[in-house]
């Protein structure tokens, strides 16, 4: 695949670098996929850095390109954060089970993720927007280290137009921050969503996923209604 765009989406003064990377097919169309699936990206004819896995942040209904959020956290991601449009990359997939919401039409949907873990959830909410009448209440719980580390600020703020609620939790708040402070599982527990007719999609670090799974189970979510994308 070919790099279409590579755009910095974190504040230049932030100590984390995250880019919005778009890849387009060299010919033909993109492979079909489920929201939440991921691909394996590598550098052609290069063994090091080794290929890595990245969740697709765009919707299956957006056929022009695959989109990703890439954080500079290692040799491959450092290369991808600096890659120029037109560069050719090896892409395998999509793979993984993704988030299949087809059995849950009519249910409420809770999307829970932290940092770049919101990438596969973005694929889900873009898909939900196109099929909004298929679902009940939709709420996104997103967590970031600080306000400077927050991603997609404008996009998340616009989701109210689609009757999608957004809760942002900062691990480290400040005097003017009036949202939740701590971890996303704390915000979940405080809001206590009803799991009777609801499904939750979790994405992020394993410790966060484990903590949120326990929280949701304590709130009455059946294990079959807590979805992971891998």
TORPA-4810 file (N, C-alpha, C, O; in nm, 3 decimals):
<nodes>
NODE_1_0.084_-0.119_0.000_0.000_0.000_0.000_0.088_0.124_0.000_0.206_0.117_0.031_X
NODE_2_0.029_0.236_-0.035_0.103_0.361_-0.048_0.055_0.462_0.056_-0.065_0.472_0.083_X
NODE_3_0.149_0.535_0.116_0.114_0.638_0.213_0.042_0.752_0.141_0.095_0.812_0.048_X
NODE_4_-0.080_0.780_0.187_-0.160_0.889_0.130_-0.138_1.017_0.208_-0.113_1.122_0.149_X
NODE_5_-0.147_1.008_0.341_-0.127_1.125_0.428_-0.059_1.082_0.557_-0.075_0.968_0.602_X
NODE_6_0.016_1.172_0.615_0.078_1.149_0.746_0.072_1.283_0.821_0.150_1.374_0.793_X
NODE_7_-0.020_1.293_0.916_-0.049_1.422_0.981_-0.029_1.410_1.131_-0.085_1.321_1.195_X
NODE_8_0.052_1.500_1.188_0.070_1.504_1.333_-0.060_1.546_1.400_-0.119_1.647_1.362_X
NODE_9_-0.106_1.469_1.500_-0.233_1.504_1.566_-0.215_1.533_1.715_-0.313_1.560_1.785_X
NODE_10_-0.092_1.528_1.765_-0.068_1.571_1.902_-0.007_1.711_1.901_0.050_1.756_1.802_X
NODE_11_-0.022_1.778_2.014_0.038_1.911_2.029_0.189_1.900_2.010_0.250_1.809_2.065_X
NODE_12_0.251_1.991_1.933_0.397_1.986_1.912_0.476_1.990_2.043_0.588_1.941_2.049_X
NODE_13_0.417_2.048_2.148_0.485_2.055_2.277_0.463_1.930_2.363_0.522_1.918_2.470_X
NODE_14_0.379_1.838_2.316_0.350_1.716_2.392_0.471_1.622_2.384_0.538_1.615_2.281_X
NODE_15_0.497_1.550_2.493_0.612_1.459_2.492_0.582_1.328_2.419_0.671_1.244_2.405_X
NODE_16_0.460_1.310_2.371_0.422_1.196_2.287_0.393_1.247_2.146_0.330_1.351_2.128_X
NODE_17_0.441_1.172_2.048_0.412_1.203_1.909_0.315_1.099_1.855_0.344_0.980_1.857_X
NODE_18_0.200_1.145_1.806_0.101_1.056_1.744_0.064_1.116_1.609_0.035_1.236_1.599_X
NODE_19_0.065_1.033_1.505_0.027_1.078_1.371_-0.097_1.005_1.323_-0.126_0.893_1.366_X
NODE_20_-0.169_1.070_1.235_-0.284_1.011_1.165_-0.230_0.967_1.029_-0.206_1.050_0.941_X
NODE_21_-0.213_0.837_1.013_-0.153_0.780_0.893_-0.261_0.719_0.804_-0.341_0.637_0.851_X
NODE_22_-0.264_0.757_0.677_-0.360_0.703_0.582_-0.285_0.627_0.473_-0.188_0.678_0.416_X
NODE_23_-0.330_0.504_0.445_-0.269_0.421_0.341_-0.375_0.388_0.236_-0.488_0.353_0.270_X
NODE_24_-0.337_0.399_0.110_-0.428_0.369_0.000_-0.374_0.253_-0.083_-0.252_0.232_-0.090_X
NODE_25_-0.462_0.176_-0.146_-0.416_0.064_-0.227_-0.343_0.112_-0.351_-0.374_0.218_-0.406_X
NODE_26_-0.245_0.034_-0.396_-0.172_0.069_-0.518_-0.263_0.054_-0.639_-0.250_0.127_-0.737_X
NODE_27_-0.355_-0.042_-0.631_-0.452_-0.064_-0.739_-0.574_-0.132_-0.678_-0.565_-0.196_-0.573_X
NODE_28_-0.685_-0.119_-0.745_-0.805_-0.185_-0.698_-0.864_-0.120_-0.575_-0.844_-0.001_-0.550_X
NODE_29_-0.937_-0.201_-0.496_-1.008_-0.151_-0.379_-0.948_-0.209_-0.251_-0.873_-0.306_-0.254_X
NODE_30_-0.984_-0.149_-0.140_-0.944_-0.201_-0.011_-1.013_-0.334_0.018_-1.121_-0.361_-0.033_X
NODE_31_-0.948_-0.415_0.100_-1.011_-0.537_0.147_-1.126_-0.500_0.241_-1.117_-0.401_0.314_X
NODE_32_-1.232_-0.578_0.239_-1.340_-0.556_0.334_-1.295_-0.594_0.474_-1.207_-0.679_0.491_X
NODE_33_-1.354_-0.533_0.574_-1.315_-0.562_0.712_-1.427_-0.526_0.808_-1.521_-0.456_0.771_X
NODE_34_-1.415_-0.573_0.930_-1.507_-0.538_1.038_-1.447_-0.424_1.120_-1.324_-0.418_1.134_X
NODE_35_-1.529_-0.334_1.174_-1.475_-0.234_1.266_-1.397_-0.302_1.378_-1.442_-0.403_1.433_X
NODE_36_-1.281_-0.247_1.410_-1.200_-0.304_1.518_-1.090_-0.398_1.472_-1.004_-0.434_1.552_X
NODE_37_-1.091_-0.438_1.344_-0.984_-0.525_1.297_-0.854_-0.447_1.279_-0.853_-0.324_1.284_X
NODE_38_-0.745_-0.520_1.258_-0.613_-0.458_1.248_-0.534_-0.521_1.134_-0.574_-0.624_1.079_X
NODE_39_-0.422_-0.459_1.100_-0.335_-0.510_0.993_-0.191_-0.517_1.045_-0.157_-0.461_1.150_X
NODE_40_-0.109_-0.587_0.969_0.034_-0.598_0.997_0.107_-0.511_0.896_0.096_-0.534_0.776_X
NODE_41_0.181_-0.413_0.943_0.252_-0.319_0.857_0.403_-0.342_0.868_0.456_-0.353_0.978_X
NODE_42_0.470_-0.350_0.753_0.614_-0.366_0.750_0.678_-0.279_0.644_0.608_-0.221_0.560_X
NODE_43_0.810_-0.268_0.648_0.885_-0.191_0.550_0.937_-0.289_0.444_1.006_-0.385_0.478_X
NODE_44_0.906_-0.266_0.318_0.948_-0.360_0.214_1.099_-0.386_0.213_1.179_-0.293_0.224_X
NODE_45_1.137_-0.513_0.200_1.276_-0.558_0.187_1.361_-0.524_0.309_1.484_-0.514_0.299_X
NODE_46_1.296_-0.506_0.424_1.368_-0.473_0.547_1.319_-0.566_0.658_1.199_-0.579_0.681_X
NODE_47_1.414_-0.631_0.727_1.378_-0.718_0.838_1.371_-0.644_0.971_1.292_-0.680_1.059_X
NODE_48_1.453_-0.541_0.986_1.455_-0.460_1.108_1.438_-0.314_1.071_1.513_-0.265_0.986_X
NODE_49_1.343_-0.242_1.132_1.254_-0.292_1.237_1.152_-0.392_1.184_1.108_-0.385_1.069_X
NODE_50_1.115_-0.486_1.272_1.020_-0.590_1.235_0.881_-0.531_1.214_0.851_-0.426_1.270_X
NODE_51_0.797_-0.595_1.133_0.660_-0.548_1.115_0.583_-0.545_1.246_0.618_-0.616_1.341_X
NODE_52_0.480_-0.463_1.252_0.398_-0.452_1.372_0.250_-0.445_1.337_0.214_-0.431_1.221_X
NODE_53_0.166_-0.457_1.438_0.022_-0.460_1.420_-0.040_-0.326_1.459_-0.006_-0.268_1.562_X
NODE_54_-0.132_-0.278_1.375_-0.196_-0.149_1.398_-0.345_-0.161_1.368_-0.384_-0.213_1.263_X
NODE_55_-0.428_-0.112_1.460_-0.574_-0.117_1.443_-0.619_-0.015_1.341_-0.567_0.097_1.336_X
NODE_56_-0.715_-0.053_1.260_-0.771_0.037_1.159_-0.865_0.136_1.229_-0.954_0.096_1.304_X
NODE_57_-0.844_0.265_1.203_-0.924_0.369_1.269_-1.035_0.422_1.181_-1.112_0.508_1.224_X
NODE_58_-1.045_0.373_1.059_-1.151_0.416_0.968_-1.260_0.310_0.958_-1.241_0.197_1.004_X
NODE_59_-1.371_0.346_0.899_-1.487_0.258_0.892_-1.485_0.174_0.764_-1.429_0.218_0.663_X
NODE_60_-1.544_0.055_0.765_-1.558_-0.022_0.641_-1.638_0.052_0.534_-1.627_0.019_0.416_X
NODE_61_-1.716_0.151_0.574_-1.794_0.230_0.478_-1.713_0.344_0.417_-1.767_0.424_0.341_X
NODE_62_-1.583_0.350_0.451_-1.496_0.455_0.398_-1.388_0.385_0.314_-1.279_0.358_0.364_X
NODE_63_-1.416_0.357_0.186_-1.335_0.265_0.106_-1.208_0.324_0.044_-1.135_0.252_-0.025_X
NODE_64_-1.181_0.452_0.065_-1.069_0.513_-0.006_-0.934_0.475_0.053_-0.836_0.460_-0.020_X
NODE_65_-0.927_0.459_0.186_-0.798_0.432_0.250_-0.818_0.370_0.387_-0.925_0.382_0.447_X
NODE_66_-0.714_0.302_0.435_-0.708_0.261_0.575_-0.647_0.376_0.654_-0.551_0.438_0.609_X
NODE_67_-0.703_0.405_0.772_-0.648_0.510_0.857_-0.601_0.449_0.988_-0.661_0.353_1.039_X
NODE_68_-0.493_0.504_1.044_-0.433_0.454_1.167_-0.388_0.572_1.254_-0.360_0.680_1.204_X
NODE_69_-0.381_0.548_1.385_-0.316_0.642_1.476_-0.189_0.573_1.524_-0.195_0.468_1.589_X
NODE_70_-0.075_0.632_1.494_0.054_0.570_1.525_0.128_0.656_1.626_0.154_0.774_1.602_X
NODE_71_0.162_0.595_1.739_0.239_0.663_1.843_0.386_0.625_1.831_0.419_0.507_1.818_X
NODE_72_0.473_0.724_1.837_0.617_0.700_1.831_0.661_0.631_1.960_0.686_0.697_2.061_X
NODE_73_0.671_0.498_1.955_0.702_0.423_2.075_0.800_0.309_2.048_0.811_0.217_2.128_X
NODE_74_0.870_0.314_1.935_0.964_0.209_1.900_1.017_0.231_1.760_0.974_0.325_1.693_X
NODE_75_1.111_0.147_1.713_1.175_0.170_1.582_1.077_0.176_1.465_1.087_0.265_1.381_X
NODE_76_0.982_0.081_1.459_0.888_0.082_1.346_0.796_0.203_1.353_0.777_0.273_1.253_X
NODE_77_0.737_0.227_1.470_0.645_0.340_1.482_0.718_0.473_1.460_0.658_0.568_1.409_X
NODE_78_0.846_0.481_1.500_0.923_0.603_1.474_0.939_0.625_1.324_0.929_0.738_1.275_X
NODE_79_0.962_0.518_1.251_0.972_0.527_1.105_0.838_0.572_1.046_0.834_0.660_0.960_X
NODE_80_0.730_0.510_1.091_0.597_0.543_1.036_0.558_0.686_1.069_0.489_0.751_0.991_X
NODE_81_0.600_0.736_1.185_0.566_0.873_1.222_0.634_0.975_1.131_0.588_1.089_1.119_X
NODE_82_0.744_0.935_1.066_0.816_1.027_0.979_0.805_0.995_0.832_0.869_1.060_0.749_X
NODE_83_0.723_0.894_0.797_0.716_0.849_0.658_0.646_0.954_0.571_0.554_1.022_0.616_X
NODE_84_0.692_0.964_0.447_0.640_1.066_0.355_0.530_1.010_0.264_0.532_0.891_0.232_X
NODE_85_0.434_1.095_0.223_0.334_1.050_0.127_0.401_0.993_0.002_0.501_1.046_-0.046_X
NODE_86_0.344_0.884_-0.049_0.400_0.818_-0.166_0.487_0.699_-0.132_0.515_0.617_-0.220_X
NODE_87_0.529_0.687_-0.007_0.611_0.574_0.035_0.529_0.445_0.031_0.411_0.445_0.065_X
NODE_88_0.592_0.338_-0.012_0.526_0.208_-0.021_0.553_0.128_0.107_0.667_0.120_0.153_X
NODE_89_0.447_0.069_0.163_0.458_-0.014_0.282_0.391_-0.149_0.254_0.297_-0.158_0.175_X
NODE_90_0.441_-0.253_0.321_0.379_-0.385_0.312_0.266_-0.394_0.415_0.286_-0.362_0.532_X
NODE_91_0.150_-0.437_0.372_0.035_-0.447_0.462_-0.029_-0.584_0.446_-0.065_-0.625_0.335_X
NODE_92_-0.043_-0.656_0.559_-0.113_-0.784_0.559_-0.240_-0.771_0.642_-0.241_-0.704_0.745_X
NODE_93_-0.345_-0.833_0.595_-0.472_-0.826_0.667_-0.579_-0.760_0.582_-0.562_-0.744_0.461_X
NODE_94_-0.688_-0.723_0.645_-0.718_-0.716_0.789_-0.727_-0.853_0.857_-0.751_-0.955_0.793_X
NODE_95_-0.707_-0.850_0.990_-0.712_-0.970_1.071_-0.771_-0.938_1.208_-0.796_-0.822_1.241_X
NODE_96_-0.791_-1.044_1.288_-0.855_-1.026_1.418_-1.006_-1.034_1.406_-1.061_-1.020_1.297_X
NODE_97_-1.073_-1.057_1.517_-1.218_-1.075_1.512_-1.294_-0.943_1.504_-1.412_-0.943_1.467_X
NODE_98_-1.230_-0.831_1.538_-1.298_-0.702_1.532_-1.414_-0.693_1.630_-1.428_-0.776_1.720_X
NODE_99_-1.496_-0.591_1.612_-1.614_-0.570_1.695_-1.738_-0.591_1.609_-1.778_-0.503_1.534_X
NODE_100_-1.798_-0.708_1.621_-1.917_-0.739_1.542_-2.041_-0.704_1.625_-2.078_-0.776_1.717_X
NODE_101_-2.104_-0.592_1.590_-2.222_-0.546_1.664_-2.353_-0.595_1.602_-2.461_-0.562_1.651_X
NODE_102_-2.345_-0.672_1.494_-2.468_-0.715_1.427_-2.564_-0.792_1.517_-2.685_-0.781_1.498_X
NODE_103_-2.516_-0.871_1.616_-2.613_-0.938_1.704_-2.676_-0.846_1.808_-2.766_-0.887_1.881_X
NODE_104_-2.629_-0.720_1.814_-2.671_-0.632_1.923_-2.750_-0.511_1.874_-2.754_-0.408_1.941_X
NODE_105_-2.813_-0.522_1.757_-2.895_-0.411_1.709_-3.010_-0.384_1.807_-3.072_-0.477_1.858_X
NODE_106_-3.035_-0.256_1.831_-3.136_-0.216_1.928_-3.081_-0.198_2.068_-3.151_-0.145_2.155_X
NODE_107_-2.958_-0.241_2.092_-2.895_-0.228_2.223_-2.822_-0.096_2.239_-2.790_-0.028_2.141_X
NODE_108_-2.795_-0.060_2.365_-2.704_0.051_2.393_-2.561_0.004_2.367_-2.532_-0.114_2.381_X
NODE_109_-2.473_0.098_2.330_-2.334_0.064_2.298_-2.241_0.154_2.379_-2.255_0.276_2.379_X
NODE_110_-2.145_0.092_2.447_-2.043_0.164_2.523_-1.906_0.132_2.465_-1.866_0.015_2.458_X
NODE_111_-1.834_0.236_2.424_-1.701_0.220_2.365_-1.599_0.275_2.464_-1.606_0.392_2.502_X
NODE_112_-1.504_0.191_2.506_-1.412_0.228_2.613_-1.269_0.206_2.568_-1.231_0.094_2.533_X
NODE_113_-1.188_0.313_2.569_-1.049_0.299_2.528_-0.963_0.412_2.581_-1.015_0.516_2.622_X
NODE_114_-0.832_0.391_2.579_-0.740_0.494_2.626_-0.630_0.516_2.522_-0.590_0.424_2.450_X
NODE_115_-0.582_0.643_2.514_-0.474_0.676_2.422_-0.507_0.637_2.279_-0.619_0.655_2.232_X
NODE_116_-0.407_0.582_2.209_-0.429_0.538_2.071_-0.517_0.414_2.065_-0.552_0.369_1.955_X
NODE_117_-0.554_0.358_2.180_-0.651_0.249_2.184_-0.789_0.290_2.134_-0.874_0.205_2.111_X
NODE_118_-0.811_0.421_2.118_-0.941_0.463_2.063_-0.946_0.443_1.911_-1.051_0.462_1.850_X
NODE_119_-0.833_0.405_1.849_-0.832_0.387_1.703_-0.936_0.286_1.657_-1.018_0.320_1.572_X
NODE_120_-0.938_0.161_1.709_-1.041_0.067_1.663_-1.181_0.109_1.704_-1.278_0.072_1.637_X
NODE_121_-1.194_0.186_1.812_-1.326_0.235_1.852_-1.376_0.342_1.756_-1.496_0.354_1.733_X
NODE_122_-1.284_0.420_1.701_-1.322_0.520_1.600_-1.384_0.451_1.479_-1.480_0.501_1.420_X
NODE_123_-1.328_0.337_1.442_-1.387_0.260_1.333_-1.531_0.222_1.365_-1.618_0.225_1.278_X
NODE_124_-1.555_0.187_1.492_-1.689_0.149_1.535_-1.783_0.269_1.532_-1.893_0.260_1.477_X
NODE_125_-1.742_0.381_1.590_-1.837_0.493_1.596_-1.862_0.554_1.458_-1.971_0.606_1.433_X
NODE_126_-1.763_0.551_1.370_-1.789_0.596_1.233_-1.894_0.507_1.168_-1.982_0.555_1.096_X
NODE_127_-1.885_0.376_1.193_-1.982_0.283_1.138_-2.120_0.303_1.200_-2.221_0.296_1.131_X
NODE_128_-2.124_0.329_1.331_-2.251_0.352_1.400_-2.320_0.478_1.345_-2.442_0.479_1.327_X
NODE_129_-2.242_0.582_1.318_-2.301_0.706_1.265_-2.379_0.678_1.137_-2.485_0.736_1.115_X
NODE_130_-2.326_0.590_1.053_-2.391_0.558_0.926_-2.514_0.470_0.945_-2.597_0.457_0.855_X
NODE_131_-2.526_0.408_1.063_-2.638_0.318_1.091_-2.695_0.352_1.229_-2.727_0.262_1.308_X
NODE_132_-2.708_0.482_1.258_-2.739_0.527_1.394_-2.871_0.471_1.445_-2.883_0.443_1.564_X
NODE_133_-2.970_0.454_1.358_-3.102_0.406_1.403_-3.100_0.261_1.449_-3.198_0.213_1.506_X
NODE_134_-2.990_0.190_1.423_-2.982_0.049_1.462_-2.950_0.030_1.610_-2.957_-0.081_1.662_X
NODE_135_-2.914_0.139_1.679_-2.868_0.126_1.817_-2.938_0.226_1.908_-2.992_0.327_1.864_X
NODE_136_-2.934_0.196_2.037_-2.993_0.284_2.136_-2.894_0.391_2.179_-2.837_0.461_2.095_X
NODE_137_-2.874_0.403_2.306_-2.779_0.499_2.360_-2.637_0.459_2.321_-2.602_0.341_2.328_X
NODE_138_-2.556_0.556_2.281_-2.416_0.529_2.246_-2.328_0.625_2.327_-2.347_0.747_2.322_X
NODE_139_-2.233_0.568_2.401_-2.145_0.649_2.486_-2.001_0.605_2.465_-1.971_0.486_2.464_X
NODE_140_-1.912_0.703_2.449_-1.768_0.677_2.437_-1.700_0.720_2.566_-1.717_0.833_2.611_X
NODE_141_-1.624_0.630_2.626_-1.540_0.661_2.741_-1.394_0.656_2.693_-1.341_0.549_2.664_X
NODE_142_-1.331_0.773_2.686_-1.193_0.782_2.638_-1.103_0.837_2.748_-1.140_0.933_2.817_X
NODE_143_-0.987_0.777_2.765_-0.894_0.821_2.869_-0.761_0.865_2.809_-0.711_0.804_2.715_X
NODE_144_-0.705_0.973_2.866_-0.575_1.023_2.821_-0.493_1.064_2.944_-0.548_1.091_3.050_X
NODE_145_-0.361_1.068_2.927_-0.273_1.104_3.039_-0.301_1.246_3.088_-0.326_1.266_3.206_X
NODE_146_-0.296_1.343_2.998_-0.324_1.483_3.030_-0.406_1.543_2.916_-0.428_1.478_2.814_X
NODE_147_-0.452_1.665_2.935_-0.529_1.731_2.830_-0.445_1.748_2.703_-0.498_1.743_2.592_X
NODE_148_-0.313_1.769_2.719_-0.225_1.786_2.605_-0.213_1.656_2.525_-0.184_1.659_2.405_X
NODE_149_-0.234_1.542_2.592_-0.225_1.412_2.525_-0.356_1.371_2.457_-0.362_1.269_2.389_X
NODE_150_-0.460_1.451_2.476_-0.591_1.414_2.422_-0.589_1.413_2.269_-0.533_1.503_2.207_X
NODE_151_-0.650_1.311_2.211_-0.658_1.297_2.066_-0.800_1.326_2.018_-0.897_1.306_2.091_X
NODE_152_-0.811_1.372_1.894_-0.940_1.391_1.827_-1.035_1.481_1.904_-1.155_1.455_1.909_X
NODE_153_-0.983_1.586_1.964_-1.065_1.675_2.047_-1.185_1.729_1.971_-1.297_1.724_2.021_X
NODE_154_-1.162_1.780_1.851_-1.271_1.840_1.773_-1.370_1.733_1.726_-1.491_1.754_1.730_X
NODE_155_-1.318_1.620_1.680_-1.407_1.514_1.631_-1.496_1.461_1.742_-1.616_1.441_1.721_X
NODE_156_-1.439_1.439_1.859_-1.519_1.389_1.971_-1.625_1.491_2.013_-1.736_1.453_2.048_X
NODE_157_-1.590_1.619_2.008_-1.685_1.723_2.046_-1.803_1.729_1.949_-1.913_1.768_1.988_X
NODE_158_-1.781_1.690_1.823_-1.886_1.696_1.721_-1.982_1.578_1.728_-2.086_1.581_1.662_X
NODE_159_-1.950_1.475_1.805_-2.032_1.354_1.803_-2.170_1.374_1.866_-2.260_1.293_1.842_X
NODE_160_-2.187_1.479_1.944_-2.319_1.507_2.000_-2.422_1.527_1.889_-2.541_1.501_1.910_X
NODE_161_-2.379_1.573_1.773_-2.471_1.593_1.660_-2.531_1.461_1.613_-2.636_1.458_1.549_X
NODE_162_-2.463_1.352_1.645_-2.511_1.219_1.606_-2.570_1.144_1.726_-2.584_1.022_1.723_X
NODE_163_-2.604_1.219_1.830_-2.662_1.160_1.951_-2.568_1.055_2.011_-2.610_0.948_2.053_X
NODE_164_-2.439_1.090_2.015_-2.337_1.006_2.079_-2.274_1.086_2.193_-2.221_1.195_2.171_X
NODE_165_-2.281_1.031_2.313_-2.224_1.098_2.430_-2.075_1.065_2.442_-2.032_0.956_2.404_X
NODE_166_-1.998_1.159_2.494_-1.854_1.139_2.510_-1.813_1.179_2.651_-1.845_1.288_2.698_X
NODE_167_-1.741_1.089_2.718_-1.684_1.116_2.850_-1.532_1.106_2.839_-1.479_1.000_2.805_X
NODE_168_-1.463_1.215_2.868_-1.316_1.217_2.863_-1.262_1.214_3.004_-1.298_1.298_3.087_X
NODE_169_-1.174_1.119_3.033_-1.110_1.109_3.163_-0.960_1.139_3.148_-0.894_1.082_3.061_X
NODE_170_-0.909_1.226_3.231_-0.766_1.254_3.233_-0.704_1.188_3.355_-0.757_1.197_3.466_X
NODE_171_-0.592_1.121_3.334_-0.521_1.063_3.448_-0.465_1.172_3.538_-0.464_1.159_3.660_X
NODE_172_-0.419_1.281_3.475_-0.367_1.396_3.549_-0.447_1.518_3.506_-0.434_1.564_3.393_X
NODE_173_-0.528_1.570_3.593_-0.612_1.684_3.562_-0.543_1.816_3.592_-0.422_1.819_3.615_X
NODE_174_-0.619_1.924_3.593_-0.569_2.056_3.629_-0.685_2.137_3.684_-0.799_2.091_3.684_X
NODE_175_-0.657_2.256_3.731_-0.757_2.335_3.803_-0.881_2.364_3.720_-0.992_2.367_3.774_X
NODE_176_-0.865_2.386_3.590_-0.979_2.423_3.507_-1.048_2.302_3.443_-1.145_2.318_3.369_X
NODE_177_-0.999_2.181_3.470_-1.060_2.061_3.412_-1.179_2.019_3.497_-1.166_1.996_3.617_X
NODE_178_-1.296_2.010_3.434_-1.417_1.976_3.509_-1.468_1.835_3.478_-1.576_1.797_3.521_X
NODE_179_-1.389_1.759_3.401_-1.428_1.622_3.370_-1.369_1.524_3.471_-1.303_1.565_3.567_X
NODE_180_-1.393_1.393_3.450_-1.339_1.292_3.541_-1.186_1.291_3.543_-1.122_1.319_3.441_X
NODE_181_-1.130_1.260_3.658_-0.985_1.247_3.675_-0.957_1.108_3.732_-1.023_1.064_3.826_X
NODE_182_-0.860_1.041_3.674_-0.825_0.907_3.719_-0.818_0.813_3.601_-0.744_0.838_3.505_X
NODE_183_-0.894_0.704_3.607_-0.895_0.605_3.499_-1.038_0.586_3.448_-1.135_0.616_3.517_X
NODE_184_-1.048_0.535_3.323_-1.180_0.524_3.262_-1.273_0.431_3.341_-1.394_0.451_3.342_X
NODE_185_-1.216_0.330_3.407_-1.304_0.241_3.485_-1.370_0.315_3.601_-1.478_0.278_3.645_X
NODE_186_-1.305_0.421_3.650_-1.365_0.502_3.756_-1.486_0.579_3.701_-1.588_0.590_3.768_X
NODE_187_-1.472_0.632_3.579_-1.584_0.703_3.517_-1.699_0.608_3.488_-1.815_0.643_3.505_X
NODE_188_-1.665_0.486_3.444_-1.769_0.384_3.421_-1.845_0.353_3.549_-1.968_0.350_3.551_X
NODE_189_-1.770_0.331_3.656_-1.832_0.298_3.784_-1.919_0.411_3.834_-2.027_0.387_3.888_X
NODE_190_-1.873_0.535_3.815_-1.951_0.651_3.861_-2.082_0.664_3.784_-2.185_0.698_3.842_X
NODE_191_-2.078_0.637_3.653_-2.199_0.649_3.571_-2.290_0.527_3.583_-2.411_0.537_3.564_X
NODE_192_-2.231_0.412_3.616_-2.306_0.287_3.638_-2.405_0.257_3.525_-2.525_0.249_3.550_X
NODE_193_-2.356_0.239_3.402_-2.449_0.207_3.292_-2.517_0.072_3.314_-2.458_-0.020_3.371_X
NODE_194_-2.639_0.062_3.268_-2.718_-0.061_3.279_-2.676_-0.158_3.170_-2.684_-0.126_3.051_X
NODE_195_-2.630_-0.277_3.209_-2.583_-0.374_3.112_-2.688_-0.472_3.063_-2.655_-0.566_2.991_X
NODE_196_-2.812_-0.452_3.100_-2.918_-0.547_3.064_-2.937_-0.557_2.914_-2.945_-0.667_2.859_X
NODE_197_-2.945_-0.444_2.847_-2.961_-0.441_2.701_-2.852_-0.352_2.641_-2.880_-0.253_2.574_X
NODE_198_-2.728_-0.390_2.667_-2.615_-0.309_2.624_-2.497_-0.399_2.589_-2.489_-0.513_2.633_X
NODE_199_-2.405_-0.344_2.510_-2.281_-0.413_2.474_-2.168_-0.313_2.490_-2.184_-0.194_2.462_X
NODE_200_-2.051_-0.361_2.534_-1.935_-0.275_2.553_-1.820_-0.326_2.467_-1.795_-0.446_2.460_X
NODE_201_-1.750_-0.234_2.402_-1.630_-0.265_2.324_-1.511_-0.203_2.394_-1.510_-0.083_2.420_X
NODE_202_-1.409_-0.284_2.425_-1.292_-0.237_2.498_-1.168_-0.244_2.411_-1.149_-0.342_2.338_X
NODE_203_-1.083_-0.141_2.417_-0.959_-0.140_2.340_-0.854_-0.060_2.416_-0.880_0.050_2.464_X
NODE_204_-0.735_-0.117_2.427_-0.626_-0.047_2.495_-0.533_-0.143_2.564_-0.530_-0.262_2.532_X
NODE_205_-0.458_-0.092_2.660_-0.362_-0.173_2.733_-0.433_-0.283_2.812_-0.546_-0.265_2.856_X
NODE_206_-0.365_-0.396_2.828_-0.429_-0.512_2.892_-0.474_-0.481_3.034_-0.579_-0.529_3.076_X
NODE_207_-0.397_-0.402_3.109_-0.436_-0.369_3.246_-0.565_-0.289_3.248_-0.651_-0.311_3.333_X
NODE_208_-0.580_-0.196_3.153_-0.702_-0.117_3.143_-0.820_-0.205_3.103_-0.929_-0.193_3.160_X
NODE_209_-0.798_-0.294_3.005_-0.905_-0.383_2.959_-0.951_-0.473_3.073_-1.071_-0.494_3.091_X
NODE_210_-0.856_-0.526_3.149_-0.891_-0.614_3.263_-0.971_-0.538_3.368_-1.071_-0.589_3.420_X
NODE_211_-0.927_-0.415_3.398_-0.994_-0.336_3.501_-1.136_-0.298_3.456_-1.230_-0.302_3.535_X
NODE_212_-1.150_-0.261_3.329_-1.283_-0.222_3.279_-1.375_-0.343_3.266_-1.495_-0.332_3.288_X
NODE_213_-1.318_-0.459_3.232_-1.399_-0.581_3.226_-1.457_-0.613_3.363_-1.575_-0.645_3.375_X
NODE_214_-1.373_-0.604_3.465_-1.420_-0.631_3.601_-1.527_-0.531_3.642_-1.628_-0.567_3.703_X
NODE_215_-1.505_-0.403_3.610_-1.602_-0.299_3.643_-1.736_-0.326_3.574_-1.841_-0.318_3.637_X
NODE_216_-1.731_-0.358_3.446_-1.855_-0.384_3.372_-1.927_-0.507_3.425_-2.050_-0.507_3.435_X
NODE_217_-1.854_-0.610_3.460_-1.917_-0.729_3.517_-1.984_-0.697_3.650_-2.092_-0.748_3.679_X
NODE_218_-1.920_-0.612_3.730_-1.980_-0.570_3.856_-2.106_-0.487_3.834_-2.193_-0.480_3.921_X
NODE_219_-2.116_-0.424_3.716_-2.234_-0.344_3.683_-2.344_-0.427_3.616_-2.450_-0.374_3.583_X
NODE_220_-2.318_-0.556_3.598_-2.421_-0.643_3.545_-2.407_-0.680_3.398_-2.497_-0.740_3.341_X
NODE_221_-2.293_-0.645_3.336_-2.271_-0.683_3.198_-2.231_-0.830_3.192_-2.135_-0.872_3.257_X
NODE_222_-2.303_-0.908_3.113_-2.267_-1.046_3.090_-2.137_-1.052_3.009_-2.110_-0.964_2.928_X
NODE_223_-2.058_-1.156_3.033_-1.929_-1.169_2.964_-1.945_-1.165_2.812_-1.858_-1.113_2.742_X
NODE_224_-2.056_-1.218_2.761_-2.079_-1.221_2.616_-2.106_-1.083_2.559_-2.105_-1.065_2.437_X
NODE_225_-2.132_-0.985_2.647_-2.160_-0.849_2.604_-2.044_-0.755_2.628_-2.059_-0.633_2.621_X
NODE_226_-1.926_-0.811_2.657_-1.802_-0.733_2.671_-1.709_-0.780_2.561_-1.653_-0.890_2.569_X
NODE_227_-1.692_-0.699_2.457_-1.622_-0.742_2.336_-1.480_-0.687_2.330_-1.455_-0.571_2.361_X
NODE_228_-1.388_-0.773_2.288_-1.251_-0.734_2.256_-1.230_-0.758_2.106_-1.301_-0.839_2.046_X
NODE_229_-1.134_-0.689_2.048_-1.118_-0.698_1.901_-1.010_-0.797_1.859_-0.975_-0.803_1.741_X
NODE_230_-0.955_-0.872_1.953_-0.847_-0.965_1.917_-0.870_-1.102_1.977_-0.789_-1.193_1.957_X
</nodes>
